[in-house]
């Protein structure tokens, strides 16, 4: 599918990606498998985004989120990410292309349902780095919570195009 002109600089995100990943929580590492799908919408400055993870070993579903990447014309090379998680959390992240093939986004708003469980997340920062020609996409997710008010590396993954 053709990528609309305003989204071309972010086209390294487009694709179906899969990888074996590492999470860190309370100082302990855990492994998981992940698939991300990013698709262009014709003639709109928007990409759809979906993500799903499974435990390793075992293959049990762990986490799923969905949303949209969209151009933010108020910033130089600006990009927003709007995310909804099945755990009752929504995120608004804003950021920009920091260099070719690298986007950094940080939360500007987090909302949660009354049933969302503690510890609450207070901030998230995501860094996506990719090379569409080589068929690779990597990310790191940093967060701060009630239990860890200082931002820490929570997730990291090197993915390949499927």
Secondary structure, DSSP 8 states (H G I E B T S, - for coil): ----GGGGGGGGG-EEEEEEEEEEETTEEEEEEEEEEEEE-TTSSEEEEEEEEEETTT--EEEEEEEEEEEETTSTTEEEEEEEETTTEEEEEEEEEEETTEEEEEEEEEEE-TT--SS-EEEEEEEEEEETTTTEEEEEEEEEESS--S-EEEEEEEEEE-
